[in-house]
Amino acid sequence: MIYNNTEYEVKFYKESKNDKSPVLEYIDNLEIKEKAKVFKYIEFLRTNKGVLDEPYSKHIKGKIRELRVDFSSKKHRIFYFTFVGKNIILLHAFLKKTAKTPLVEIKKAEQNYKDVLSNPKIYRN
């Protein structure tokens, strides 16, 4: 958990097998200016209750959306969805290198989404 107030809360998906957060690890490995912009967009997402339109966010599949953070020529993408109890769960992050979102990245987000639904107590307020 990184942001908390009486409104929406942003939480990082944690792998059930090892308690690691791939999204947080991805962000931690960014350059400082990129990291700052990513956190700015996450805060923007939170204050808008998980609802952002293009160019900031785009629907991917089902309840999964992508937060779009462009920095110079780099296109960072963070898949997320809104969950019960005013939670925004950040599922998966990657550096987009092609025009179309790679299916392997969408599948990873879907896997993580299913894992969250299988372990809902971890993510509830």
N, C-alpha and C positions, 0 to 999 in steps of 0.2 A: 504494500500500500504506500502511495506517495502523496496523494492529495486527499484531504478529508475536510468536509464541512457539513452543514446540515442539508446540503443539496446532494449532488452526485459525488461519488468516490471512484477514483481510478485505481484499479488493481492489476498487477502483473500476473499472467498465467504462470503457474508453477507446475513443472513436470511431476506427476504423482510418484514416479519411481525414484526420483533423486532430489526433489524439492528445489531444483534449479529453475531460474527464470530466464529463458532464452531471449526474451525481449529486453530485459534489463541488461543482460550480458551484451547484446547487440549495441544498445545505446552507450554502455560504458566504454566500448571500443571505438567510438567515434571521436573525431577531433573536437576540441572544446567548443568551437563556434557551431559546429553541426549539432553537437549535444544540446547546446543552449536553444537552438531553433526547434529541435525535436521536443524538448520539454515545454517550450512556449506553445507549440501546437497541441500538446497533450493538455495543457492548462486551458487552452481555448476550447478544446473538445469537452472538457469537464464543465466549464462555465456555460456551455451551450447544451448541457444535458445529453451529450452524446449524439447530438443532431447537427451535422454540418453538411452543407451542400458542396458541389464542385466549385472551385478547384481543390478545396481542403479535404474532402472526403468523397468516396464513391462506393456505391453498393457493389458487392462482389457476388454473394450467393446466400440465399436464405436470410438469416439475421446478421451475417458477417459483412462488415464494411471495411474499407481501407482508409487510414489516415495518410494523406499524401504530403510528404515534406520534401520539397525540392531545395537543394543547396548547390548552387553553381550547376555543374552538369550531373550531379548525383541525385538520384531519385530514391529517397528512402520511403519505404512503405511499412505501415504497421496495421495488421488486421486486428479488428476489435468487434465487440458487440455489447449491447446494453443488457444487463442481467437484473434479476429481481432485487428489490431493495435499493434501487438507484445506484447500481454498480456498473461501471464500464470496465470490461475485462480486455486487456491488451493481450492478444493471443500469439502473434507471430510477427517478426520483423525481418526485412531483407532489403537488399539493394537491388532495385529494378534496373535491368540492363537491356531489356527488350521492349518493343512497343506494346506488346500484349503481355499481361500478367501470366507468368509461367504456371502451368497446371500443378506442378509439384509444390509450389508455394501455397496455392489455394488448398490443396489436399492436406498440407501440414496444418494450416489454420483450421480446417474442418476436423482433423484429428484432435487438436487441442480443444476445440469447441466441445466435442463429444466428451472429452476428459473432464472439462468443467462441469458439464451436465451430470456426469457420473459421480462427481464429488462436490455437490453444491454447497455443503456446509462450510467449506474452506473459503468461499467467496462471498458469503452473505455477511451483512453488517451485524 
